[in-house]
Amino acid sequence: MKNIKTLGKVSANLISRIYDENKTIFEISDVQRILGKNYNDATDLLSRLVKRKVITRLKAGKFLIIPQELGSAQRYIGNWYVAASEVVNSSLYYIAFYSAMQYWGMLTQPLVKIFMATAQRQIIPIEMKDKLIFVFVREKCIWGIKEEWVTKTEKVRISDLEKTIIDAVAHPQYCGGITEIAKGIWIVKERINYERLMSYVDKYGKNVVAKRLGYILEILKIQQPKLLEQLKKYIKKRYDLFDSTLPGGKIDKNNWHLIDNVGQKQILDLIGH
């Protein structure tokens, strides 16, 4: 790390040793062990490093090294994924929504906030309030999850690509809205397992999810006739908003019983068509 040279000898030694141990998250006891300091001296040093934004406090007694070389986006995000997993007080969680979209390469802009779905109400530590968003979901919605390596030594629970798409069309408010979701689907269209995606639609069992997904695929002209035919079976009498994050008001007609308040042109312009 380039910034180690700007730290004092003791601080630089601490950060280097923690990295040598393949850690990015550590506790006060690690500082005492590495530097041979007593508790008070260790906490004083950590307070100074927090003020200098070399580390951040995740919760009482637990700290995260803030990567200073942001050229490696995966490692940077990976650290925050691990940090979020350390903060959550339940095994019923997964990295979700916008954050999962970023992990699977569905975004073109960097995202520094971590969205986490959890079946238990959580309190966000004050130190993480600008980094972490908990979204409460029912326990029956926690499926379609993979354990992925986000650093050389650490895994986190994250929705797989197809569940990420289902979650996105179900909750556009946590994914930047329908235009962002459509753009993301276009980017990864060659990597989607469409049979799995259909099985996930059936498992989720919400008409609006099937309708939004079908309409997006139709606008993008993604040739999956079997999937589209299955999705059309979810069309009922009720009309739903295409993008629940935007005001109502029909822009384009469609056969999906959706109030298209986005417009096909806006989506096609985003993908360069």
Sequence and secondary structure as in RCSB ss.txt:
>XXXX:A:sequence
MKNIKTLGKVSANLISRIYDENKTIFEISDVQRILGKNYNDATDLLSRLVKRKVITRLKAGKFLIIPQELGSAQR
YIGNWYVAASEVVNSSLYYIAFYSAMQYWGMLTQPLVKIFMATAQRQIIPIEMKDKLIFVFVREKCIWGIKEEWV
TKTEKVRISDLEKTIIDAVAHPQYCGGITEIAKGIWIVKERINYERLMSYVDKYGKNVVAKRLGYILEILKIQQP
KLLEQLKKYIKKRYDLFDSTLPGGKIDKNNWHLIDNVGQKQILDLIGH
>XXXX:A:secstr
 GGGGGS HHHHHHHHHHHHTT SEEEHHHHHHHH   HHHHHHHHHHHHHTTSEEEEETTEEEE  S TT HHH
HHHHHHHHHHHH   SSEEE HHHHHHHTT  SS   SEEEEESS     GGGTTTEEEEE  GGG  SEEEEES
SSS EEEEE HHHHHHHHHH GGGTT HHHHHHHHHHTTTT  HHHHHHHHHHH  HHHHHHHHHHHHHHT   H
HHHHHHHTT  S  EES TTS     B  SSSEEBSS HHHHHHHTT 
